[in-house]
Amino acid sequence: MSPRRVRAETDAVGRRERPLLITVDGEAVGGNDGQTIAGVMLAAGRLGWRRGVSGAARGVFCGIGVCFDCLVTVNAERDVRACRRRARDGDVVTLQSRWPGIPGTARESGSEDR
């Protein structure tokens, strides 16, 4: 998956850029209509948005929804694969982790761990 945006004038498909704005952990992040949430975050320079048991940052690994490394919470829905979900203008994305002691865990946020 590439963080590059295809410029409208060079797009062979003929798409036209329609900007959108999502919020990632309280920070406004801009993207284009049609990008996945992972694409928007990569284009904004965010390479990791989850933490593993070691505390190491995790982000997009496979880019096709198989590995589940890119899980985020979107509009209060947990465990959304950022590489598969198209960003919609106004989406609220919260980073998450399943490991105790790391910010964003289900136990710390008070929600049930799935």
LINBEL-V934942 format. One record per pair of residues at least 4 apart in sequence whose C-alpha atoms are under 7 Angstrom apart, sorted by the first residue. I is the first residue (numbers start at 0). J is the second residue. If there is no record, write none. Layout:
BEGIN
I_J, I_J
END
This chain:
BEGIN
0_62, 2_38, 2_41, 2_42, 3_42, 5_9, 5_10, 6_10, 7_14, 7_15, 7_16, 10_14, 16_31, 16_32, 17_31, 17_32, 18_30, 18_31, 18_32, 19_29, 19_30, 19_31, 19_32, 19_87, 19_88, 20_27, 20_28, 20_29, 20_30, 20_88, 20_89, 21_27, 21_28, 21_29, 21_88, 21_89, 21_90, 21_91, 22_26, 22_27, 22_28, 22_90, 22_91, 22_92, 23_27, 23_28, 23_91, 23_92, 23_93, 24_92, 24_93, 24_94, 28_43, 29_39, 30_39, 33_85, 33_86, 34_38, 34_39, 34_85, 34_86, 35_39, 35_81, 35_82, 35_83, 35_84, 35_85, 35_86, 36_40, 36_81, 36_82, 36_84, 36_85, 36_86, 37_41, 37_81, 37_82, 38_42, 39_43, 40_44, 40_45, 41_45, 41_46, 46_58, 47_56, 47_57, 47_58, 48_56, 48_57, 48_58, 48_94, 49_56, 49_57, 49_58, 49_94, 49_95, 49_96, 50_54, 50_55, 50_56, 50_57, 50_96, 51_55, 51_56, 51_57, 52_98, 57_68, 58_68, 58_69, 59_68, 59_69, 60_66, 60_68, 61_65, 61_66, 62_82, 63_82, 63_83, 64_80, 64_82, 64_83, 67_80, 69_80, 69_81, 69_82, 70_78, 70_79, 70_80, 70_81, 71_77, 71_78, 71_79, 71_80, 71_81, 71_92, 71_93, 71_94, 71_95, 72_76, 72_77, 72_78, 72_79, 72_92, 72_93, 72_94, 72_95, 73_77, 73_79, 73_90, 73_91, 73_92, 73_93, 74_90, 74_91, 74_92, 80_84, 86_90, 94_103, 95_103, 95_104, 96_101, 96_103, 96_104, 97_104, 97_105, 98_104, 99_104, 103_107, 103_108, 104_108, 105_109, 105_110, 105_111, 105_112, 106_110, 106_111, 106_112
END
